[in-house]
Amino acid sequence: MKFIIAALLWTAVAQNVEGKSAPVLKPRTPLMPVNPRYSPQEQDSLLRLPLYAPGGSHQEESANLPDARIINGAAASVGQFPWQVQLIMDQSEFCGGSLISSNWVLTAAHCANGASSFVVTLGGTYVNSRQQGSVTVESRSSVVNQAFDPDQLVNDVALVQLPYSIPSSGYIDTIRLPSYSESTESFVGQNAVISGWGRTSDDNNGLSSVLEYVSQTVISNEQCAQTYGAVIDQGKICVTGYNEQSTCNGDSGGPLVLQDSDGLYTQVGIVSFGPQAGCTLGYPTAYTRVSQYLQWISTYSGIRVGGFKPSPEQVSCFFYPLRIAQGQIPHPTDNKEL
């Protein structure tokens, strides 16, 4: 079965900034047709059991179900996700991304594909608003995975190079990448955190004005394929979508992270796509599995990844695009904190 992406456009009006009309944002949304084996109600019930496997016995529900969501989600505090990046492509489209070194941003290929310029904001939690500690720069350098397939969102990974190194601060820092030894790790059953400025409901056409986050459980690719079919390959990682908690339009390219035993976070996924049927129906969402692209990232960025997990200090040697109408775009700040 061939999966065709529905490219849908929504319009949103953002708040005024400094007395000028703020950009109007629309998502260019890659969504997959849903061909589930279960109804949304059955899917929601199944996904409440993080380690459920078809044919297996039922398990007790997790006592640690997430209480935050990007759909009407919890607002992030300043500095809570210092690796989170805002990307505006060609002054017209919006995506998320993550800082993986002092001058490289990791994002989705469907965000960067065809774009010639990027306005990159780091250290901020609000859209279209200058904040203390935030930095905005402009880049015209990006690398889209050469094997990217926009129809099935295969190899949905890209890099944006910043014009100069951005120093770490209490507001800006890198997220570390998985080690090569984790390339076969499924992460099934682990709690992962997703952050972004995407739509807060299926009925709300606009971006969230503030960065939001949700905690979800990683599920197996086999379970995810029950919803999306063969498009779920080894380059994907999926999380649950129960309790109407999910990423949505505007979150594309953003990071999926896990907290390790040492207390530090590792990025394991890049927001790729969700169900065409809607963000709040309880279906899983799919991400590019970062561990499958470590060599590609290292080759094109020069970031050292290997059999170890680099600390943020060692690294810094690291649903969906939104169209913006003519209006105010954040201006580069020449690496000065605002």
SERO-4910 file (N, C-alpha, C, O; in steps of 0.05 Angstrom, whole numbers):
BEGIN
 pado doro    nc1    nc2    nc3   cac1   cac2   cac3    cc1    cc2    cc3    oc1    oc2    oc3
  Met    A     17    -24      0      0      0      0     17     25      0     37     26     16
  Lys    A     12     43    -16     28     68    -18     15     89      0     -9     95     -3
  Phe    A     31    100     18     21    120     35     27    147     24     50    154     17
  Ile    A      6    163     20     10    190      9      5    210     31    -15    209     46
  Ile    A     22    229     33     20    250     54     -2    270     45     -2    279     22
  Ala    A    -19    277     64    -37    299     59    -25    325     68    -19    328     92
  Ala    A    -21    343     49     -9    369     56    -32    388     61    -44    399     43
  Leu    A    -37    393     87    -60    409     94    -51    436    105    -29    438    117
  Leu    A    -67    456    101    -59    483    110    -80    493    130   -104    492    125
  Trp    A    -70    503    153    -87    517    172    -76    545    176    -53    550    172
  Thr    A    -94    563    184    -85    590    189    -88    598    218   -107    590    231
  Ala    A    -69    612    228    -69    622    256    -58    649    257    -39    657    243
  Val    A    -70    665    274    -61    693    278    -47    694    305    -59    688    326
  Ala    A    -21    702    305     -6    704    329     -9    732    341    -20    749    328
  Gln    A      0    735    365     -4    760    379     14    782    367     34    776    353
  Asn    A      7    807    371     23    829    362     49    831    377     50    825    401
  Val    A     71    837    363     97    840    375    107    868    371    109    877    348
  Glu    A    112    882    392    123    909    391    106    927    373    116    943    358
  Gly    A     79    923    375     61    941    361     57    934    331     42    948    318
  Lys    A     71    914    321     68    907    293     52    882    290     49    866    309
  Ser    A     40    877    267     25    853    262     44    829    262     63    829    247
  Ala    A     37    809    279     54    786    280     48    768    256     27    770    244
  Pro    A     66    749    250     62    731    227     37    714    231     30    707    253
  Val    A     24    707    209      2    688    209     14    661    202     27    658    181
  Leu    A      9    641    218     23    615    215      4    594    205    -19    592    214
  Lys    A     13    578    186     -3    556    175     15    531    174     38    533    165
  Pro    A      5    509    183     21    485    180     21    473    152     -1    471    140
  Arg    A     44    464    143     45    447    119     50    419    131     72    413    138
  Thr    A     29    403    133     29    381    151     32    354    137     15    346    121
  Pro    A     53    339    143     55    312    134     39    294    152     47    290    176
  Leu    A     18    282    142      1    264    158     -2    238    143     -3    238    119
  Met    A     -4    216    158     -7    190    146    -35    180    148    -48    184    169
  Pro    A    -45    167    127    -72    154    129    -71    133    151    -51    119    155
  Val    A    -92    132    167    -94    112    188   -109     87    178   -131     90    168
  Asn    A    -96     64    181   -108     39    173   -107     20    197    -94     -1    195
  Pro    A   -120     28    219   -115     14    244   -129    -13    245   -150    -18    232
  Arg    A   -118    -31    261   -131    -56    266   -152    -53    288   -170    -69    291
  Tyr    A   -149    -31    303   -168    -25    325   -182      1    321   -171     19    307
  Ser    A   -205      5    333   -218     31    333   -203     50    351   -187     40    367
  Pro    A   -208     76    349   -194     95    367   -199     88    396   -181     91    413
  Gln    A   -223     79    403   -229     72    430   -213     48    439   -202     47    461
  Glu    A   -211     27    422   -195      4    429   -166     11    430   -151      1    448
  Gln    A   -157     28    411   -129     36    411   -122     50    437   -101     45    448
  Asp    A   -139     68    446   -134     83    471   -132     63    494   -114     67    512
  Ser    A   -149     43    495   -148     24    517   -122      8    516   -109      3    536
  Leu    A   -114     -1    492    -90    -17    489    -65     -1    497    -47    -11    510
  Leu    A    -64     25    488    -41     41    493    -38     50    521    -17     62    528
  Arg    A    -58     45    538    -55     51    566    -36     31    579    -27     35    602
  Leu    A    -31      9    565    -14    -12    575     12    -10    561     15    -21    539
  Pro    A     33      3    572     57     10    557     71    -14    544     83    -12    523
  Leu    A     70    -38    557     84    -61    546     65    -81    533     72   -104    530
  Tyr    A     41    -72    526     22    -90    514     33   -101    487     45    -86    472
  Ala    A     29   -126    483     36   -139    457     12   -155    448      0   -169    465
  Pro    A      5   -155    423    -18   -170    413    -16   -199    421      5   -212    417
  Gly    A    -37   -210    432    -37   -238    441    -26   -242    469    -28   -264    480
  Gly    A    -15   -221    481     -5   -223    508    -26   -219    528    -48   -210    522
  Ser    A    -20   -225    553    -39   -221    574    -40   -191    582    -20   -177    579
  His    A    -63   -182    592    -66   -154    600    -49   -149    624    -44   -166    641
  Gln    A    -39   -124    626    -22   -116    648    -36    -94    663    -55    -81    653
  Glu    A    -27    -89    688    -39    -67    703    -31    -41    690     -9    -38    679
  Glu    A    -49    -21    692    -43      5    681    -20     18    696    -17     13    720
  Ser    A     -5     34    682     18     47    695      7     66    716    -13     80    712
  Ala    A     21     67    738     14     86    760     26    113    755     22    132    770
  Asn    A     41    116    733     55    141    727     47    151    700     64    159    684
  Leu    A     21    152    695     11    162    670     18    192    667     17    206    687
  Pro    A     24    201    643     31    229    640      8    247    646    -15    241    641
  Asp    A     14    271    658     -7    290    665     -4    316    649    -18    335    656
  Ala    A     13    316    629     17    340    613     14    332    584     19    309    577
  Arg    A      7    351    567      5    345    539      9    370    522      5    392    532
  Ile    A     18    366    497     21    388    479     -7    397    469    -12    421    465
  Ile    A    -25    377    465    -53    384    460    -64    394    487    -68    378    505
  Asn    A    -69    420    489    -77    433    514    -57    426    536    -65    419    558
  Gly    A    -31    427    530    -11    416    547      0    435    569    -10    456    573
  Ala    A     21    425    582     34    440    603     55    458    592     70    451    574
  Ala    A     55    483    602     75    503    593    102    497    605    105    491    628
  Ala    A    123    498    588    150    494    597    160    519    611    153    541    603
  Ser    A    177    515    631    189    538    644    214    546    629    226    530    614
  Val    A    223    570    633    248    580    620    271    563    628    276    559    652
  Gly    A    286    553    608    309    536    614    303    507    618    322    491    622
  Gln    A    278    499    618    271    471    622    280    453    599    288    431    603
  Phe    A    278    464    574    287    450    550    306    468    535    299    478    514
  Pro    A    331    471    545    350    490    534    359    483    506    371    499    492
  Trp    A    354    458    497    362    450    470    340    456    449    345    453    425
  Gln    A    316    463    458    294    468    440    299    492    422    308    513    431
  Val    A    294    489    396    299    510    376    273    516    360    258    498    354
  Gln    A    269    541    354    249    549    335    262    554    308    283    567    306
  Leu    A    250    544    287    260    548    259    238    561    242    215    551    242
  Ile    A    245    582    228    228    594    208    242    592    182    263    604    178
  Met    A    230    577    163    242    572    137    231    592    116    207    594    113
  Asp    A    249    605    102    242    623     80    221    643     89    204    651     72
  Gln    A    222    652    113    203    672    124    175    663    121    157    680    120
  Ser    A    170    637    119    142    628    113    133    604    128    109    599    131
  Glu    A    151    587    139    143    563    152    158    559    178    181    567    181
  Phe    A    144    545    196    154    542    224    158    513    230    141    496    223
  Cys    A    180    506    244    185    479    254    200    481    281    210    502    289
  Gly    A    202    459    294    219    456    317    246    444    309    249    435    286
  Gly    A    264    443    327    290    431    323    304    428    350    293    436    370
  Ser    A    328    418    349    344    414    374    373    421    369    384    416    347
  Leu    A    385    434    388    413    441    387    430    417    395    430    409    418
  Ile    A    446    406    376    462    382    382    492    389    384    507    372    392
  Ser    A    499    413    376    526    423    382    524    453    382    502    464    379
  Ser    A    546    467    386    545    496    388    537    509    362    528    532    362
  Asn    A    539    495    340    531    507    314    516    489    295    515    494    271
  Trp    A    503    468    306    487    451    289    460    445    302    458    440    326
  Val    A    438    447    286    411    441    295    401    416    280    405    414    256
  Leu    A    389    398    295    377    374    283    347    378    280    334    388    298
  Thr    A    336    371    257    308    375    252    299    354    232    314    336    225
  Ala    A    274    356    223    263    337    204    269    346    175    270    370    169
  Ala    A    272    326    157    277    333    129    253    347    117    257    364    100
  His    A    229    340    125    206    353    113    204    382    121    188    397    109
  Cys    A    218    390    142    220    418    150    240    433    132    233    455    122
  Ala    A    263    422    128    285    436    114    284    432     84    296    448     69
  Asn    A    270    412     74    271    405     46    261    429     29    238    438     32
  Gly    A    278    438     11    270    460     -7    274    488      4    270    508    -10
  Ala    A    281    490     30    284    517     42    312    528     37    331    513     35
  Ser    A    314    554     34    339    567     28    349    584     51    373    591     52
  Ser    A    331    592     69    340    608     92    325    599    117    302    589    116
  Phe    A    338    603    140    327    594    165    332    616    186    355    625    189
  Val    A    311    625    199    314    642    222    312    624    247    291    611    251
  Val    A    333    623    262    336    604    284    335    618    311    352    636    315
  Thr    A    317    611    328    315    623    354    320    602    375    308    581    375
  Leu    A    339    608    393    347    589    414    342    603    441    343    627    444
  Gly    A    336    587    462    333    597    489    307    611    495    305    623    517
  Gly    A    288    610    477    262    623    482    240    603    486    241    581    475
  Thr    A    220    610    501    196    593    504    172    604    491    151    590    489
  Tyr    A    173    629    482    150    642    469    155    645    439    178    650    431
  Val    A    134    643    423    136    648    394    132    678    389    114    691    401
  Asn    A    148    689    371    145    717    363    148    736    386    135    757    387
  Ser    A    165    730    405    169    748    428    198    745    437    208    723    442
  Arg    A    212    768    440    239    768    450    239    763    480    223    775    494
  Gln    A    258    747    489    260    740    517    288    743    526    307    740    511
  Gln    A    291    748    552    318    749    563    331    722    559    320    701    565
  Gly    A    356    722    549    371    698    545    368    685    518    383    666    512
  Ser    A    348    694    502    344    682    476    363    694    456    371    717    458
  Val    A    369    678    435    387    687    413    374    679    387    363    657    384
  Thr    A    373    698    368    363    693    341    384    698    320    396    719    320
  Val    A    389    678    303    409    681    282    396    672    256    375    659    256
  Glu    A    409    679    234    399    670    208    419    652    194    444    657    195
  Ser    A    410    630    182    427    611    169    417    606    141    393    607    135
  Arg    A    436    601    123    429    593     95    443    567     89    447    560     65
  Ser    A    450    552    109    464    527    105    449    504    118    444    504    143
  Ser    A    442    484    102    428    460    113    435    436     97    444    438     75
  Val    A    430    413    109    435    387     96    410    370    100    404    363    123
  Val    A    397    362     79    375    344     80    384    316     72    399    313     53
  Asn    A    376    296     87    385    269     81    379    263     51    356    266     42
  Gln    A    399    254     37    397    250      8    377    228      1    368    227    -22
  Ala    A    370    210     20    351    189     14    323    195     25    306    177     26
  Phe    A    318    220     32    292    228     42    270    223     22    272    231     -2
  Asp    A    249    209     30    226    203     13    202    219     24    191    211     45
  Pro    A    193    240     11    172    257     22    144    243     21    126    252     35
  Asp    A    141    221      6    116    207      5    112    190     30     90    190     42
  Gln    A    133    175     38    130    158     61    146    168     84    148    154    105
  Leu    A    158    191     82    174    203    104    196    184    114    201    182    138
  Val    A    208    171     95    232    154    101    256    172    102    259    191     86
  Asn    A    274    167    121    298    183    125    292    213    129    303    231    117
  Asp    A    273    217    147    262    244    152    280    259    173    273    263    196
  Val    A    304    266    164    324    278    182    340    299    166    346    295    143
  Ala    A    346    321    179    361    343    166    378    358    187    373    355    211
  Leu    A    397    373    178    414    389    195    414    418    185    413    423    161
  Val    A    414    437    204    417    465    197    442    475    211    445    472    235
  Gln    A    460    487    195    486    497    206    482    526    214    473    543    198
  Leu    A    490    533    238    488    561    248    513    576    238    534    564    233
  Pro    A    511    602    234    533    617    223    557    619    241    580    625    232
  Tyr    A    553    615    267    575    615    286    567    599    311    543    593    314
  Ser    A    586    593    328    580    577    352    564    594    372    569    617    377
  Ile    A    543    581    383    527    594    403    536    584    430    534    560    436
  Pro    A    544    602    448    554    593    474    531    582    492    508    592    490
  Ser    A    537    563    508    517    553    527    512    573    549    529    590    555
  Ser    A    487    572    560    479    591    581    458    577    598    453    553    594
  Gly    A    446    591    616    424    580    631    399    577    615    380    564    624
  Tyr    A    399    587    591    376    586    573    381    568    549    362    558    537
  Ile    A    406    565    541    414    550    517    434    529    523    454    535    536
  Asp    A    429    505    514    449    483    518    442    461    498    421    461    486
  Thr    A    461    443    494    458    422    475    444    397    487    445    393    511
  Ile    A    432    381    470    421    355    478    441    334    467    450    337    444
  Arg    A    447    314    483    466    294    472    452    274    455    428    269    457
  Leu    A    468    261    438    458    241    420    462    213    432    478    210    450
  Pro    A    447    193    422    452    166    431    480    156    423    493    168    406
  Ser    A    490    136    437    515    124    429    510    103    407    487     94    404
  Tyr    A    531     95    393    528     74    373    518     48    386    504     32    373
  Ser    A    525     43    411    517     19    425    487     18    428    476     -4    434
  Glu    A    473     40    425    444     41    429    430     39    402    405     42    401
  Ser    A    444     33    381    431     32    354    412      9    352    394      9    335
  Thr    A    414    -11    369    396    -34    369    376    -32    392    359    -50    396
  Glu    A    378    -11    408    360     -8    431    333      2    422    331     21    407
  Ser    A    311    -12    431    284     -4    422    272     18    439    255     33    430
  Phe    A    281     20    464    270     39    484    241     33    491    228     50    504
  Val    A    230     10    483    202      4    488    196      4    518    211     -7    534
  Gly    A    174     17    525    166     18    553    177     42    569    169     47    591
  Gln    A    197     56    557    208     79    571    192    104    567    179    107    546
  Asn    A    192    121    587    178    147    585    195    167    570    218    170    576
  Ala    A    183    180    550    197    199    534    183    226    536    159    227    541
  Val    A    197    248    532    186    274    534    187    288    506    208    287    493
  Ile    A    165    300    498    163    314    472    157    343    479    142    349    497
  Ser    A    169    361    464    164    390    468    161    404    442    172    396    422
  Gly    A    144    425    442    140    440    417    119    462    420    107    465    441
  Trp    A    115    477    398     96    499    398     72    492    380     59    510    370
  Gly    A     67    467    375     46    459    357     18    465    366     14    475    388
  Arg    A     -1    459    349    -30    464    355    -37    450    381    -27    429    388
  Thr    A    -55    463    396    -62    453    423    -88    437    422    -96    426    443
  Ser    A   -101    435    399   -124    417    396   -130    415    366   -120    431    350
  Asp    A   -146    396    359   -154    393    331   -172    416    322   -174    422    298
  Asp    A   -185    429    341   -203    452    335   -188    479    335   -199    499    326
  Asn    A   -164    479    346   -149    504    348   -130    506    325   -112    489    323
  Asn    A   -133    525    307   -116    527    283    -89    540    288    -72    540    270
  Gly    A    -85    551    312    -60    567    316    -39    552    331    -44    531    344
  Leu    A    -15    563    330      7    553    346      1    559    376    -14    577    382
  Ser    A     14    544    393     15    551    421     34    575    423     55    575    411
  Ser    A     27    595    439     44    618    442     68    611    460     88    626    460
  Val    A     66    590    475     88    583    494     96    554    489     79    537    481
  Leu    A    121    547    493    131    520    490    116    501    510    113    508    533
  Glu    A    106    479    499     92    459    516    105    432    513    121    427    495
  Tyr    A     98    414    532    111    388    532     92    367    542     71    373    555
  Val    A     98    342    536     82    319    545    101    295    549    121    293    535
  Ser    A     94    278    567    108    253    572     91    230    560     68    228    567
  Gln    A    104    213    544     91    191    532    108    166    534    132    168    541
  Thr    A     97    143    528    111    118    530    119    107    502    102    107    484
  Val    A    144     99    499    153     87    474    140     60    470    139     44    488
  Ile    A    130     55    446    118     29    440    134     16    418    151     29    405
  Ser    A    130    -10    414    145    -24    393    136    -16    365    114     -6    361
  Asn    A    155    -19    346    148    -13    319    126    -31    308    110    -23    291
  Glu    A    125    -56    318    104    -74    310     77    -64    318     58    -65    303
  Gln    A     75    -53    343     50    -43    352     42    -18    336     19    -13    329
  Cys    A     62     -1    330     57     24    315     48     17    287     32     31    275
  Ala    A     59     -4    275     52    -12    248     24    -22    246     13    -23    224
  Gln    A     11    -28    268    -17    -36    267    -34    -12    260    -57    -15    251
  Thr    A    -23     12    263    -37     36    255    -28     47    228    -45     54    212
  Tyr    A     -2     47    223      9     60    199     19     40    178     25     49    155
  Gly    A     21     15    184     30     -5    164     60     -4    160     76      2    177
  Ala    A     68    -11    135     96    -16    128    113     10    129    137      8    128
  Val    A    100     33    131    116     58    132    133     59    158    152     74    159
  Ile    A    125     43    178    141     42    203    163     22    199    160     -2    201
  Asp    A    187     33    193    211     16    189    231     20    212    224     33    232
  Gln    A    255      9    209    274     11    231    284     39    236    296     45    257
  Gly    A    278     57    218    286     85    221    265    102    236    268    126    238
  Lys    A    244     88    247    223    102    262    223     93    291    231     71    297
  Ile    A    213    110    308    207    104    335    180    116    342    175    139    333
  Cys    A    163    103    356    135    112    361    129    114    391    141    100    407
  Val    A    110    132    397    101    134    425     71    133    425     58    136    404
  Thr    A     60    129    449     32    127    453     18    153    447     30    174    445
  Gly    A     -9    151    444    -25    175    440    -50    175    457    -69    188    450
  Tyr    A    -49    161    480    -73    158    496    -80    184    511    -63    202    513
  Asn    A   -104    185    521   -114    208    536   -113    234    520   -110    256    531
  Glu    A   -116    232    493   -116    255    476    -90    271    479    -90    295    475
  Gln    A    -68    258    486    -42    271    489    -25    264    466    -20    241    460
  Ser    A    -15    285    452     -1    279    427     13    304    417      7    327    426
  Thr    A     32    300    399     42    323    383     21    330    362      2    314    357
  Cys    A     24    353    350      5    361    330     19    381    311     43    385    313
  Asn    A      3    391    292     14    409    272     31    432    285     21    445    303
  Gly    A     55    435    275     72    456    286     95    444    303    114    459    309
  Asp    A     93    419    310    114    406    327    136    393    310    155    384    322
  Ser    A    132    391    284    151    377    267    180    385    272    186    409    277
  Gly    A    198    366    271    226    371    274    236    373    302    260    373    308
  Gly    A    217    374    321    224    376    349    235    351    361    233    329    349
  Pro    A    247    352    385    260    329    397    242    311    414    224    321    428
  Leu    A    247    286    413    236    266    432    260    257    449    280    247    438
  Val    A    258    261    475    282    256    492    275    237    515    252    235    524
  Leu    A    296    223    524    294    205    547    314    215    568    335    224    562
  Gln    A    306    212    594    324    219    616    338    193    624    326    173    631
  Asp    A    365    194    624    381    171    631    386    169    661    379    188    676
  Ser    A    398    148    669    403    143    698    422    164    710    422    168    734
  Asp    A    438    177    693    456    198    703    442    225    705    454    245    712
  Gly    A    416    226    699    400    250    701    400    267    676    385    286    675
  Leu    A    418    261    657    419    277    632    400    266    612    391    243    613
  Tyr    A    393    282    592    374    274    572    388    267    546    409    279    539
  Thr    A    377    248    532    387    240    505    364    241    485    342    233    491
  Gln    A    370    252    462    349    254    441    348    228    426    368    219    414
  Val    A    325    215    426    321    190    412    304    192    387    303    174    371
  Gly    A    289    215    384    271    217    362    268    246    352    275    265    367
  Ile    A    259    249    327    252    275    315    223    273    306    216    255    292
  Val    A    207    293    314    178    292    306    176    290    276    186    307    261
  Ser    A    162    269    267    159    264    238    130    266    229    124    284    213
  Phe    A    112    249    239     85    250    229     65    238    250     73    224    268
  Gly    A     40    245    246     18    235    262     -4    226    244     -2    226    220
  Pro    A    -27    219    256    -50    208    240    -65    230    225    -70    252    236
  Gln    A    -72    224    201    -88    243    185   -116    247    197   -128    268    193
  Ala    A   -125    228    213   -152    229    225   -154    251    246   -176    261    251
  Gly    A   -132    259    258   -132    279    279   -113    273    301   -105    251    305
  Cys    A   -106    294    316    -85    292    337    -95    281    363    -80    272    380
  Thr    A   -122    282    367   -132    275    394   -147    249    395   -162    244    414
  Leu    A   -144    232    375   -160    208    373   -146    184    387   -158    162    387
  Gly    A   -123    187    398   -110    165    412    -92    148    396    -83    127    406
  Tyr    A    -86    156    371    -67    140    355    -38    147    362    -33    168    372
  Pro    A    -20    128    357      9    134    362     19    156    343      6    162    323
  Thr    A     41    168    350     55    186    333     83    176    327     95    162    344
  Ala    A     94    182    303    119    170    294    141    191    293    136    215    287
  Tyr    A    165    182    298    189    199    300    211    186    284    212    161    281
  Thr    A    229    202    274    254    191    262    271    181    285    276    195    305
  Arg    A    281    156    283    297    144    304    326    154    301    340    146    283
  Val    A    335    171    319    361    184    317    384    165    316    404    169    302
  Ser    A    382    143    332    404    124    333    411    111    306    433    100    303
  Gln    A    392    111    287    397    100    261    411    119    242    418    112    220
  Tyr    A    415    144    251    427    164    234    452    177    246    460    199    238
  Leu    A    464    163    265    488    174    278    511    179    259    524    199    260
  Gln    A    516    159    242    538    162    223    532    184    203    551    200    196
  Trp    A    508    187    194    501    208    176    504    236    190    516    254    178
  Ile    A    495    238    214    498    263    229    528    270    232    536    293    228
  Ser    A    544    250    240    572    254    244    586    262    218    603    280    218
  Thr    A    579    249    196    592    255    171    588    283    162    606    296    152
  Tyr    A    563    293    165    557    320    154    561    343    174    562    366    165
  Ser    A    562    336    199    565    358    219    593    358    232    601    378    242
  Gly    A    606    335    231    632    333    244    630    328    274    650    327    288
  Ile    A    605    324    284    601    319    312    611    291    318    605    272    304
  Arg    A    626    288    340    637    262    347    616    245    362    607    253    383
  Val    A    608    223    349    590    204    363    604    177    360    616    171    339
  Gly    A    602    161    380    616    136    379    606    116    400    582    115    405
  Gly    A    623    101    412    616     82    432    611     94    459    609     79    479
  Phe    A    610    120    461    606    133    486    584    154    483    577    161    461
  Lys    A    573    162    506    554    184    505    569    210    513    576    213    536
  Pro    A    572    228    494    586    253    501    570    270    519    545    271    517
  Ser    A    583    283    537    569    303    554    562    327    538    573    330    516
  Pro    A    544    344    547    538    369    532    563    385    526    565    397    505
  Glu    A    583    385    545    608    399    540    623    387    517    635    401    501
  Gln    A    624    360    515    638    347    494    624    351    467    637    353    447
  Val    A    597    350    468    582    353    443    586    380    431    587    382    406
  Ser    A    589    401    447    588    428    436    615    436    424    619    460    421
  Cys    A    633    418    417    660    423    404    661    432    375    682    436    363
  Phe    A    520    401    387    497    392    376    480    417    376    457    416    368
  Phe    A     69    382    268     73    367    264     75    378    242     66    373    220
  Tyr    A    102    409    258     98    409    230    102    437    219     95    456    232
  Pro    A    115    440    196    121    467    187     97    484    185     75    475    180
  Leu    A    101    510    190     78    529    190     84    552    172    106    564    174
  Arg    A     66    558    154     70    580    135     65    607    149     45    609    164
  Ile    A     82    626    145     80    652    158     74    673    137     88    676    117
  Ala    A     53    689    141     47    710    122     67    733    126     81    733    146
  Gln    A     68    752    107     86    774    109     80    789    136     57    795    142
  Gly    A    101    794    150     98    807    176    124    807    190    145    803    178
  Gln    A    124    811    216    149    812    231    161    785    235    147    767    245
  Ile    A    186    782    228    201    758    233    222    764    253    234    786    252
  Pro    A    228    746    272    249    752    291    275    759    277    282    746    257
  His    A    289    779    287    313    789    274    338    776    287    338    772    311
  Pro    A    358    770    272    383    759    283    394    778    304    392    803    301
  Thr    A    404    767    326    414    784    348    444    783    351    455    792    371
  Asp    A    458    774    330    487    774    330    498    761    355    518    770    367
  Asn    A    485    739    364    494    724    386    494    739    413    508    731    431
  Lys    A    478    760    414    476    775    439    450    766    453    430    762    441
  Glu    A    452    762    479    429    755    495    410    779    496    419    802    498
  Leu    A    384    773    495    364    794    496    355    800    524    338    817    528
***
